[in-house]
Every structure is written in structure tokens, then in C-alpha cells.
């Protein structure tokens, strides 16, 4: 059996916005991706000002939020991947936020 492997170029992000409902990313190839905020619990539980403080990582291959220690890759968004954080880890994170 011959399997053809096709490489797909992952475009970099150009701009990010986060609303109460969705994470939206504009890509350099003109596409716009949108994912429900519920896919990323840390973003969903972050304050609006924390959501707005993001930075590109890997020259646009991912997005990082320092305030909430969240990283999301463009490849993961394209593949429709939700946060891979365990419920235990997320609950620990929530407890640290309540102590603020």
C-alpha cells in the first residue's frame, strides 16, 4: 500500500481578539478562525483585560497569555483541538485565582 503524505503549510497568526463568546484569529493567508471560548477554560474564566493581553509566540505560530499562563497553537486551532488541560490542573489553577 502506498500512502501519499502531503505537507500542509500552517499560516501564521496576524491578529487575535477574544470576546465573551469566542477566540478569533486572523491568519496571514486571509482566513479568520473562530473557536468557542468554552474550548479554552482559562480564557473563559479570565477577566476581559487579561484576555486582551496576548502576544504572538513562534513568529505567529501560537498565542500566549502571560496573565493566565495559556498557550494556543494555530495548528491546534486549524485542527479544531480544544484545551488539553486536565480537569485537576484547571481546578488547581482556579483555586490560585480565588486567592488573589
N, C-alpha and C positions, 0 to 999 in steps of 0.2 A: 504494500500500500504506500502510495506516495502522498505525503502531506505537504501542501504548499504553505509556507509561512510568510505572511505579509506583514511588513513593518508599517506601523501607523505612527505618523509624527503627532505628538501631543503639542497643541499650540499653548503658548504661554498666556497667562492672565494679564490684562491691562488695567482693569478697574474692578473694584469689589464694592458691593453695597449690601447691607444687612438691614432688613425691616423686621417688624414684629412677626411676620409670617414666613419670610424666605431669605435665603442667601442667593445673591445674584452676582454672577461673574461675567464680565465682558472679556472675550478672548481676542488675541491679536489677529485671528483669521476672520473676524467679523461676527462670529456666533456669540450668543449670550446664553449662559447656562443658569438655571434656577433650580434650587432644591429646597424642599420644606425645611424650615428651621428645626422642626422636631427631629430631623435626622441627626442633628448635632446638639445634644442636650446642654453642653456647656454654653454654646451660643444662645440657646433658647432661654437659659437661666441668667444670662449676663445682662447687665444694665445697658441701656442704649449707648451710653458714652463708651463703655467697654467694647461693644460691638463695632463702634466706629474707629477704634484704634487698632487697625490691622497693618501688616506690612507684607510685601512680597518676599518670598524666600526662593532660593534657587533660580534667580533671574526670571521669576514668574511661573515656575513650575508648581508653586504652592503658596499658601497664605498662612500667616501666623498671627495669633492674637496673644501678645505678651501677658495682658491682664488676666486672661483665663487659661493660659497655657494650652492653647488649641492650635493644631496644625491640620490643614486640609489640602490635599493634593489635587491638582487639576485632573490628573489621570483618574483619581478616585471619583471625582465629580462626573467625568465623562462616562465612567463605568456604572454610575448610579449607586456607589457604595455609601452606606451610612457610617456613622461613627462606629469604630470598632472597640470603643472603651467598654470595659466590663461594668456591670451594674454596681459591683462592690467598689471599684475605683471611683465611679461617678458619685456614689453616696459619700465616700470619704471626702471628695472634693467639695460637695455641697456642705458638709459639716464644717469644713475650714472657712467657707464663705459666711456661714451663720455666725462664726466667732468674730467677724470683723466689726 
